[in-house]
Amino acid sequence: MAYDEVMLELVRETLIVSLKIAAPILLAGVLVGLVISVLQSVTSIQDQSLTFVPKIVVMLLVAVVLLPWIVIRLAAFATAMFRLM
C-alpha cells in the first residue's frame, strides 16, 4: 500500500506543478480572448483570425517573460523527483 500512496503523491505533485506553470499563460489567453470578444461584439466585426492571433502573441509573450520562473519550478521539481529515486 505504501508504494501506491507514494505513486499517487508523485502524480498529484506533478499535476499541481503543471497547473501552476500553465495557469498564468492560460489566464492571459482567456483575458485577451475576453477583451477581444467584447470589442468584436461592440464593433460587429466577426473575423476569426482577430481572436487567435492576439491570443497566441500574448500567450507567447507571457511564456517568454515567465521563462525564468518556469525553469526554476521545473528544476526544483526534477531535483525532488531524482532524490526519490
PDB file as gemmi writes it, atoms N, CA and C in Angstrom:
CRYST1    1.000    1.000    1.000  90.00  90.00  90.00 P 1                      
ATOM      1  N   MET A   1       0.806  -1.204   0.000  1.00  0.00           N  
ATOM      2  CA  MET A   1       0.000   0.000   0.000  1.00  0.00           C  
ATOM      3  C   MET A   1       0.850   1.270   0.000  1.00  0.00           C  
ATOM      4  N   ALA A   2       1.996   1.245   0.659  1.00  0.00           N  
ATOM      5  CA  ALA A   2       2.842   2.437   0.725  1.00  0.00           C  
ATOM      6  C   ALA A   2       3.343   2.822  -0.656  1.00  0.00           C  
ATOM      7  N   TYR A   3       3.622   1.812  -1.495  1.00  0.00           N  
ATOM      8  CA  TYR A   3       4.099   2.072  -2.850  1.00  0.00           C  
ATOM      9  C   TYR A   3       3.034   2.811  -3.652  1.00  0.00           C  
ATOM     10  N   ASP A   4       1.791   2.394  -3.518  1.00  0.00           N  
ATOM     11  CA  ASP A   4       0.690   3.063  -4.219  1.00  0.00           C  
ATOM     12  C   ASP A   4       0.505   4.494  -3.732  1.00  0.00           C  
ATOM     13  N   GLU A   5       0.649   4.711  -2.449  1.00  0.00           N  
ATOM     14  CA  GLU A   5       0.486   6.055  -1.903  1.00  0.00           C  
ATOM     15  C   GLU A   5       1.596   6.982  -2.385  1.00  0.00           C  
ATOM     16  N   VAL A   6       2.817   6.465  -2.474  1.00  0.00           N  
ATOM     17  CA  VAL A   6       3.930   7.269  -2.972  1.00  0.00           C  
ATOM     18  C   VAL A   6       3.699   7.632  -4.430  1.00  0.00           C  
ATOM     19  N   MET A   7       3.246   6.678  -5.228  1.00  0.00           N  
ATOM     20  CA  MET A   7       2.974   6.944  -6.643  1.00  0.00           C  
ATOM     21  C   MET A   7       1.850   7.961  -6.806  1.00  0.00           C  
ATOM     22  N   LEU A   8       0.816   7.842  -6.006  1.00  0.00           N  
ATOM     23  CA  LEU A   8      -0.284   8.813  -6.072  1.00  0.00           C  
ATOM     24  C   LEU A   8       0.195  10.208  -5.683  1.00  0.00           C  
ATOM     25  N   GLU A   9       1.059  10.293  -4.697  1.00  0.00           N  
ATOM     26  CA  GLU A   9       1.599  11.587  -4.291  1.00  0.00           C  
ATOM     27  C   GLU A   9       2.459  12.196  -5.400  1.00  0.00           C  
ATOM     28  N   LEU A  10       3.235  11.360  -6.088  1.00  0.00           N  
ATOM     29  CA  LEU A  10       4.047  11.844  -7.204  1.00  0.00           C  
ATOM     30  C   LEU A  10       3.180  12.365  -8.342  1.00  0.00           C  
ATOM     31  N   VAL A  11       2.137  11.642  -8.661  1.00  0.00           N  
ATOM     32  CA  VAL A  11       1.229  12.079  -9.730  1.00  0.00           C  
ATOM     33  C   VAL A  11       0.525  13.368  -9.326  1.00  0.00           C  
ATOM     34  N   ARG A  12       0.096  13.440  -8.071  1.00  0.00           N  
ATOM     35  CA  ARG A  12      -0.574  14.654  -7.583  1.00  0.00           C  
ATOM     36  C   ARG A  12       0.369  15.852  -7.653  1.00  0.00           C  
ATOM     37  N   GLU A  13       1.597  15.673  -7.217  1.00  0.00           N  
ATOM     38  CA  GLU A  13       2.576  16.765  -7.246  1.00  0.00           C  
ATOM     39  C   GLU A  13       2.887  17.192  -8.680  1.00  0.00           C  
ATOM     40  N   THR A  14       2.976  16.213  -9.585  1.00  0.00           N  
ATOM     41  CA  THR A  14       3.219  16.519 -10.999  1.00  0.00           C  
ATOM     42  C   THR A  14       2.086  17.355 -11.586  1.00  0.00           C  
ATOM     43  N   LEU A  15       0.865  16.985 -11.286  1.00  0.00           N  
ATOM     44  CA  LEU A  15      -0.285  17.739 -11.793  1.00  0.00           C  
ATOM     45  C   LEU A  15      -0.332  19.152 -11.211  1.00  0.00           C  
ATOM     46  N   ILE A  16      -0.003  19.289  -9.950  1.00  0.00           N  
ATOM     47  CA  ILE A  16      -0.022  20.616  -9.332  1.00  0.00           C  
ATOM     48  C   ILE A  16       1.036  21.514  -9.949  1.00  0.00           C  
ATOM     49  N   VAL A  17       2.246  20.990 -10.149  1.00  0.00           N  
ATOM     50  CA  VAL A  17       3.304  21.789 -10.769  1.00  0.00           C  
ATOM     51  C   VAL A  17       2.908  22.175 -12.190  1.00  0.00           C  
ATOM     52  N   SER A  18       2.323  21.228 -12.931  1.00  0.00           N  
ATOM     53  CA  SER A  18       1.890  21.520 -14.306  1.00  0.00           C  
ATOM     54  C   SER A  18       0.834  22.619 -14.331  1.00  0.00           C  
ATOM     55  N   LEU A  19      -0.110  22.552 -13.421  1.00  0.00           N  
ATOM     56  CA  LEU A  19      -1.153  23.582 -13.373  1.00  0.00           C  
ATOM     57  C   LEU A  19      -0.593  24.938 -12.969  1.00  0.00           C  
ATOM     58  N   LYS A  20       0.349  24.956 -12.024  1.00  0.00           N  
ATOM     59  CA  LYS A  20       0.941  26.227 -11.610  1.00  0.00           C  
ATOM     60  C   LYS A  20       1.731  26.874 -12.741  1.00  0.00           C  
ATOM     61  N   ILE A  21       2.359  26.050 -13.567  1.00  0.00           N  
ATOM     62  CA  ILE A  21       3.130  26.588 -14.682  1.00  0.00           C  
ATOM     63  C   ILE A  21       2.203  27.059 -15.809  1.00  0.00           C  
ATOM     64  N   ALA A  22       1.156  26.299 -16.086  1.00  0.00           N  
ATOM     65  CA  ALA A  22       0.280  26.620 -17.213  1.00  0.00           C  
ATOM     66  C   ALA A  22      -0.741  27.711 -16.890  1.00  0.00           C  
ATOM     67  N   ALA A  23      -1.090  27.874 -15.627  1.00  0.00           N  
ATOM     68  CA  ALA A  23      -2.164  28.797 -15.252  1.00  0.00           C  
ATOM     69  C   ALA A  23      -1.938  30.244 -15.699  1.00  0.00           C  
ATOM     70  N   PRO A  24      -0.772  30.845 -15.473  1.00  0.00           N  
ATOM     71  CA  PRO A  24      -0.616  32.246 -15.900  1.00  0.00           C  
ATOM     72  C   PRO A  24      -0.709  32.416 -17.422  1.00  0.00           C  
ATOM     73  N   ILE A  25      -0.194  31.458 -18.155  1.00  0.00           N  
ATOM     74  CA  ILE A  25      -0.233  31.539 -19.620  1.00  0.00           C  
ATOM     75  C   ILE A  25      -1.665  31.403 -20.110  1.00  0.00           C  
ATOM     76  N   LEU A  26      -2.380  30.431 -19.562  1.00  0.00           N  
ATOM     77  CA  LEU A  26      -3.775  30.246 -19.970  1.00  0.00           C  
ATOM     78  C   LEU A  26      -4.652  31.408 -19.528  1.00  0.00           C  
ATOM     79  N   LEU A  27      -4.388  31.938 -18.357  1.00  0.00           N  
ATOM     80  CA  LEU A  27      -5.161  33.086 -17.871  1.00  0.00           C  
ATOM     81  C   LEU A  27      -4.977  34.298 -18.775  1.00  0.00           C  
ATOM     82  N   ALA A  28      -3.752  34.517 -19.237  1.00  0.00           N  
ATOM     83  CA  ALA A  28      -3.509  35.631 -20.166  1.00  0.00           C  
ATOM     84  C   ALA A  28      -4.288  35.417 -21.459  1.00  0.00           C  
ATOM     85  N   GLY A  29      -4.316  34.191 -21.964  1.00  0.00           N  
ATOM     86  CA  GLY A  29      -5.077  33.900 -23.176  1.00  0.00           C  
ATOM     87  C   GLY A  29      -6.570  34.110 -22.992  1.00  0.00           C  
ATOM     88  N   VAL A  30      -7.082  33.720 -21.839  1.00  0.00           N  
ATOM     89  CA  VAL A  30      -8.509  33.901 -21.562  1.00  0.00           C  
ATOM     90  C   VAL A  30      -8.858  35.387 -21.463  1.00  0.00           C  
ATOM     91  N   LEU A  31      -8.024  36.151 -20.771  1.00  0.00           N  
ATOM     92  CA  LEU A  31      -8.304  37.585 -20.624  1.00  0.00           C  
ATOM     93  C   LEU A  31      -8.254  38.313 -21.967  1.00  0.00           C  
ATOM     94  N   VAL A  32      -7.257  37.995 -22.793  1.00  0.00           N  
ATOM     95  CA  VAL A  32      -7.169  38.626 -24.115  1.00  0.00           C  
ATOM     96  C   VAL A  32      -8.360  38.209 -24.978  1.00  0.00           C  
ATOM     97  N   GLY A  33      -8.720  36.944 -24.908  1.00  0.00           N  
ATOM     98  CA  GLY A  33      -9.890  36.475 -25.664  1.00  0.00           C  
ATOM     99  C   GLY A  33     -11.160  37.170 -25.238  1.00  0.00           C  
ATOM    100  N   LEU A  34     -11.304  37.388 -23.940  1.00  0.00           N  
ATOM    101  CA  LEU A  34     -12.488  38.071 -23.427  1.00  0.00           C  
ATOM    102  C   LEU A  34     -12.547  39.517 -23.901  1.00  0.00           C  
ATOM    103  N   VAL A  35     -11.420  40.206 -23.825  1.00  0.00           N  
ATOM    104  CA  VAL A  35     -11.372  41.608 -24.269  1.00  0.00           C  
ATOM    105  C   VAL A  35     -11.673  41.710 -25.759  1.00  0.00           C  
ATOM    106  N   ILE A  36     -11.098  40.820 -26.547  1.00  0.00           N  
ATOM    107  CA  ILE A  36     -11.329  40.854 -27.995  1.00  0.00           C  
ATOM    108  C   ILE A  36     -12.772  40.492 -28.324  1.00  0.00           C  
ATOM    109  N   SER A  37     -13.349  39.551 -27.585  1.00  0.00           N  
ATOM    110  CA  SER A  37     -14.755  39.199 -27.818  1.00  0.00           C  
ATOM    111  C   SER A  37     -15.681  40.372 -27.528  1.00  0.00           C  
ATOM    112  N   VAL A  38     -15.390  41.109 -26.468  1.00  0.00           N  
ATOM    113  CA  VAL A  38     -16.199  42.288 -26.151  1.00  0.00           C  
ATOM    114  C   VAL A  38     -16.051  43.337 -27.258  1.00  0.00           C  
ATOM    115  N   LEU A  39     -14.811  43.564 -27.703  1.00  0.00           N  
ATOM    116  CA  LEU A  39     -14.598  44.525 -28.790  1.00  0.00           C  
ATOM    117  C   LEU A  39     -15.295  44.084 -30.080  1.00  0.00           C  
ATOM    118  N   GLN A  40     -15.279  42.781 -30.362  1.00  0.00           N  
ATOM    119  CA  GLN A  40     -15.968  42.288 -31.561  1.00  0.00           C  
ATOM    120  C   GLN A  40     -17.474  42.470 -31.433  1.00  0.00           C  
ATOM    121  N   SER A  41     -18.004  42.273 -30.249  1.00  0.00           N  
ATOM    122  CA  SER A  41     -19.445  42.456 -30.057  1.00  0.00           C  
ATOM    123  C   SER A  41     -19.839  43.916 -30.228  1.00  0.00           C  
ATOM    124  N   VAL A  42     -19.005  44.801 -29.733  1.00  0.00           N  
ATOM    125  CA  VAL A  42     -19.313  46.231 -29.819  1.00  0.00           C  
ATOM    126  C   VAL A  42     -19.209  46.723 -31.254  1.00  0.00           C  
ATOM    127  N   THR A  43     -18.193  46.250 -31.984  1.00  0.00           N  
ATOM    128  CA  THR A  43     -17.963  46.755 -33.338  1.00  0.00           C  
ATOM    129  C   THR A  43     -18.597  45.895 -34.434  1.00  0.00           C  
ATOM    130  N   SER A  44     -19.186  44.782 -34.065  1.00  0.00           N  
ATOM    131  CA  SER A  44     -19.822  43.849 -35.015  1.00  0.00           C  
ATOM    132  C   SER A  44     -18.836  43.263 -36.024  1.00  0.00           C  
ATOM    133  N   ILE A  45     -17.570  43.189 -35.664  1.00  0.00           N  
ATOM    134  CA  ILE A  45     -16.568  42.525 -36.508  1.00  0.00           C  
ATOM    135  C   ILE A  45     -16.485  41.075 -36.051  1.00  0.00           C  
ATOM    136  N   GLN A  46     -16.705  40.135 -36.956  1.00  0.00           N  
ATOM    137  CA  GLN A  46     -16.708  38.716 -36.594  1.00  0.00           C  
ATOM    138  C   GLN A  46     -15.635  37.950 -37.355  1.00  0.00           C  
ATOM    139  N   ASP A  47     -14.429  38.425 -37.351  1.00  0.00           N  
ATOM    140  CA  ASP A  47     -13.326  37.760 -38.024  1.00  0.00           C  
ATOM    141  C   ASP A  47     -12.656  36.795 -37.045  1.00  0.00           C  
ATOM    142  N   GLN A  48     -12.522  35.524 -37.425  1.00  0.00           N  
ATOM    143  CA  GLN A  48     -11.957  34.514 -36.530  1.00  0.00           C  
ATOM    144  C   GLN A  48     -10.479  34.744 -36.254  1.00  0.00           C  
ATOM    145  N   SER A  49      -9.728  35.200 -37.248  1.00  0.00           N  
ATOM    146  CA  SER A  49      -8.292  35.401 -37.043  1.00  0.00           C  
ATOM    147  C   SER A  49      -8.021  36.542 -36.079  1.00  0.00           C  
ATOM    148  N   LEU A  50      -8.981  37.423 -35.905  1.00  0.00           N  
ATOM    149  CA  LEU A  50      -8.823  38.537 -34.980  1.00  0.00           C  
ATOM    150  C   LEU A  50      -8.725  38.046 -33.535  1.00  0.00           C  
ATOM    151  N   THR A  51      -9.306  36.896 -33.225  1.00  0.00           N  
ATOM    152  CA  THR A  51      -9.221  36.377 -31.861  1.00  0.00           C  
ATOM    153  C   THR A  51      -7.977  35.528 -31.646  1.00  0.00           C  
ATOM    154  N   PHE A  52      -7.582  34.741 -32.633  1.00  0.00           N  
ATOM    155  CA  PHE A  52      -6.491  33.797 -32.426  1.00  0.00           C  
ATOM    156  C   PHE A  52      -5.110  34.438 -32.421  1.00  0.00           C  
ATOM    157  N   VAL A  53      -4.859  35.334 -33.334  1.00  0.00           N  
ATOM    158  CA  VAL A  53      -3.520  35.921 -33.454  1.00  0.00           C  
ATOM    159  C   VAL A  53      -3.120  36.692 -32.194  1.00  0.00           C  
ATOM    160  N   PRO A  54      -3.939  37.595 -31.663  1.00  0.00           N  
ATOM    161  CA  PRO A  54      -3.531  38.289 -30.431  1.00  0.00           C  
ATOM    162  C   PRO A  54      -3.377  37.344 -29.235  1.00  0.00           C  
ATOM    163  N   LYS A  55      -4.250  36.330 -29.139  1.00  0.00           N  
ATOM    164  CA  LYS A  55      -4.127  35.392 -28.030  1.00  0.00           C  
ATOM    165  C   LYS A  55      -2.810  34.632 -28.095  1.00  0.00           C  
ATOM    166  N   ILE A  56      -2.441  34.181 -29.275  1.00  0.00           N  
ATOM    167  CA  ILE A  56      -1.186  33.448 -29.433  1.00  0.00           C  
ATOM    168  C   ILE A  56      -0.003  34.347 -29.101  1.00  0.00           C  
ATOM    169  N   VAL A  57      -0.022  35.572 -29.591  1.00  0.00           N  
ATOM    170  CA  VAL A  57       1.080  36.502 -29.335  1.00  0.00           C  
ATOM    171  C   VAL A  57       1.212  36.793 -27.843  1.00  0.00           C  
ATOM    172  N   VAL A  58       0.103  37.081 -27.180  1.00  0.00           N  
ATOM    173  CA  VAL A  58       0.145  37.394 -25.750  1.00  0.00           C  
ATOM    174  C   VAL A  58       0.581  36.177 -24.943  1.00  0.00           C  
ATOM    175  N   MET A  59       0.096  35.004 -25.287  1.00  0.00           N  
ATOM    176  CA  MET A  59       0.486  33.808 -24.556  1.00  0.00           C  
ATOM    177  C   MET A  59       1.974  33.513 -24.735  1.00  0.00           C  
ATOM    178  N   LEU A  60       2.498  33.739 -25.926  1.00  0.00           N  
ATOM    179  CA  LEU A  60       3.932  33.559 -26.141  1.00  0.00           C  
ATOM    180  C   LEU A  60       4.746  34.584 -25.346  1.00  0.00           C  
ATOM    181  N   LEU A  61       4.291  35.821 -25.331  1.00  0.00           N  
ATOM    182  CA  LEU A  61       4.986  36.852 -24.562  1.00  0.00           C  
ATOM    183  C   LEU A  61       4.984  36.538 -23.062  1.00  0.00           C  
ATOM    184  N   VAL A  62       3.857  36.081 -22.564  1.00  0.00           N  
ATOM    185  CA  VAL A  62       3.780  35.716 -21.147  1.00  0.00           C  
ATOM    186  C   VAL A  62       4.703  34.538 -20.858  1.00  0.00           C  
ATOM    187  N   ALA A  63       4.750  33.569 -21.756  1.00  0.00           N  
ATOM    188  CA  ALA A  63       5.636  32.417 -21.566  1.00  0.00           C  
ATOM    189  C   ALA A  63       7.100  32.844 -21.566  1.00  0.00           C  
ATOM    190  N   VAL A  64       7.456  33.762 -22.448  1.00  0.00           N  
ATOM    191  CA  VAL A  64       8.842  34.238 -22.501  1.00  0.00           C  
ATOM    192  C   VAL A  64       9.190  35.029 -21.242  1.00  0.00           C  
ATOM    193  N   VAL A  65       8.277  35.867 -20.785  1.00  0.00           N  
ATOM    194  CA  VAL A  65       8.532  36.664 -19.578  1.00  0.00           C  
ATOM    195  C   VAL A  65       8.651  35.754 -18.350  1.00  0.00           C  
ATOM    196  N   LEU A  66       7.833  34.719 -18.288  1.00  0.00           N  
ATOM    197  CA  LEU A  66       7.837  33.824 -17.131  1.00  0.00           C  
ATOM    198  C   LEU A  66       8.819  32.661 -17.268  1.00  0.00           C  
ATOM    199  N   LEU A  67       9.587  32.618 -18.327  1.00  0.00           N  
ATOM    200  CA  LEU A  67      10.503  31.506 -18.562  1.00  0.00           C  
ATOM    201  C   LEU A  67      11.477  31.262 -17.409  1.00  0.00           C  
ATOM    202  N   PRO A  68      12.100  32.283 -16.826  1.00  0.00           N  
ATOM    203  CA  PRO A  68      12.992  32.001 -15.686  1.00  0.00           C  
ATOM    204  C   PRO A  68      12.258  31.342 -14.507  1.00  0.00           C  
ATOM    205  N   TRP A  69      11.066  31.826 -14.217  1.00  0.00           N  
ATOM    206  CA  TRP A  69      10.270  31.244 -13.141  1.00  0.00           C  
ATOM    207  C   TRP A  69       9.893  29.801 -13.462  1.00  0.00           C  
ATOM    208  N   ILE A  70       9.519  29.536 -14.708  1.00  0.00           N  
ATOM    209  CA  ILE A  70       9.144  28.190 -15.127  1.00  0.00           C  
ATOM    210  C   ILE A  70      10.341  27.248 -15.002  1.00  0.00           C  
ATOM    211  N   VAL A  71      11.507  27.700 -15.428  1.00  0.00           N  
ATOM    212  CA  VAL A  71      12.703  26.863 -15.357  1.00  0.00           C  
ATOM    213  C   VAL A  71      13.058  26.549 -13.905  1.00  0.00           C  
ATOM    214  N   ILE A  72      12.941  27.526 -13.029  1.00  0.00           N  
ATOM    215  CA  ILE A  72      13.226  27.290 -11.610  1.00  0.00           C  
ATOM    216  C   ILE A  72      12.264  26.267 -11.030  1.00  0.00           C  
ATOM    217  N   ARG A  73      10.977  26.404 -11.357  1.00  0.00           N  
ATOM    218  CA  ARG A  73       9.977  25.453 -10.857  1.00  0.00           C  
ATOM    219  C   ARG A  73      10.254  24.043 -11.361  1.00  0.00           C  
ATOM    220  N   LEU A  74      10.541  23.916 -12.659  1.00  0.00           N  
ATOM    221  CA  LEU A  74      10.796  22.600 -13.224  1.00  0.00           C  
ATOM    222  C   LEU A  74      12.088  21.997 -12.696  1.00  0.00           C  
ATOM    223  N   ALA A  75      13.113  22.807 -12.489  1.00  0.00           N  
ATOM    224  CA  ALA A  75      14.375  22.302 -11.938  1.00  0.00           C  
ATOM    225  C   ALA A  75      14.180  21.810 -10.506  1.00  0.00           C  
ATOM    226  N   ALA A  76      13.428  22.549  -9.712  1.00  0.00           N  
ATOM    227  CA  ALA A  76      13.150  22.124  -8.338  1.00  0.00           C  
ATOM    228  C   ALA A  76      12.348  20.829  -8.325  1.00  0.00           C  
ATOM    229  N   PHE A  77      11.378  20.727  -9.226  1.00  0.00           N  
ATOM    230  CA  PHE A  77      10.571  19.513  -9.301  1.00  0.00           C  
ATOM    231  C   PHE A  77      11.414  18.331  -9.751  1.00  0.00           C  
ATOM    232  N   ALA A  78      12.264  18.525 -10.764  1.00  0.00           N  
ATOM    233  CA  ALA A  78      13.110  17.437 -11.236  1.00  0.00           C  
ATOM    234  C   ALA A  78      14.100  17.006 -10.160  1.00  0.00           C  
ATOM    235  N   THR A  79      14.648  17.957  -9.425  1.00  0.00           N  
ATOM    236  CA  THR A  79      15.562  17.630  -8.338  1.00  0.00           C  
ATOM    237  C   THR A  79      14.854  16.783  -7.272  1.00  0.00           C  
ATOM    238  N   ALA A  80      13.641  17.168  -6.941  1.00  0.00           N  
ATOM    239  CA  ALA A  80      12.872  16.397  -5.954  1.00  0.00           C  
ATOM    240  C   ALA A  80      12.576  14.995  -6.466  1.00  0.00           C  
ATOM    241  N   MET A  81      12.272  14.863  -7.746  1.00  0.00           N  
ATOM    242  CA  MET A  81      11.988  13.537  -8.309  1.00  0.00           C  
ATOM    243  C   MET A  81      13.237  12.662  -8.309  1.00  0.00           C  
ATOM    244  N   PHE A  82      14.402  13.241  -8.628  1.00  0.00           N  
ATOM    245  CA  PHE A  82      15.628  12.450  -8.642  1.00  0.00           C  
ATOM    246  C   PHE A  82      16.045  12.037  -7.234  1.00  0.00           C  
ATOM    247  N   ARG A  83      15.728  12.842  -6.242  1.00  0.00           N  
ATOM    248  CA  ARG A  83      16.021  12.463  -4.863  1.00  0.00           C  
ATOM    249  C   ARG A  83      15.207  11.258  -4.421  1.00  0.00           C  
ATOM    250  N   LEU A  84      14.019  11.125  -4.960  1.00  0.00           N  
ATOM    251  CA  LEU A  84      13.159   9.997  -4.574  1.00  0.00           C  
ATOM    252  C   LEU A  84      13.621   8.679  -5.199  1.00  0.00           C  
ATOM    253  N   MET A  85      14.429   8.757  -6.236  1.00  0.00           N  
ATOM    254  CA  MET A  85      14.874   7.522  -6.892  1.00  0.00           C  
ATOM    255  C   MET A  85      15.923   6.804  -6.112  1.00  0.00           C  
TER     256      MET A  85                                                      
END                                                                             
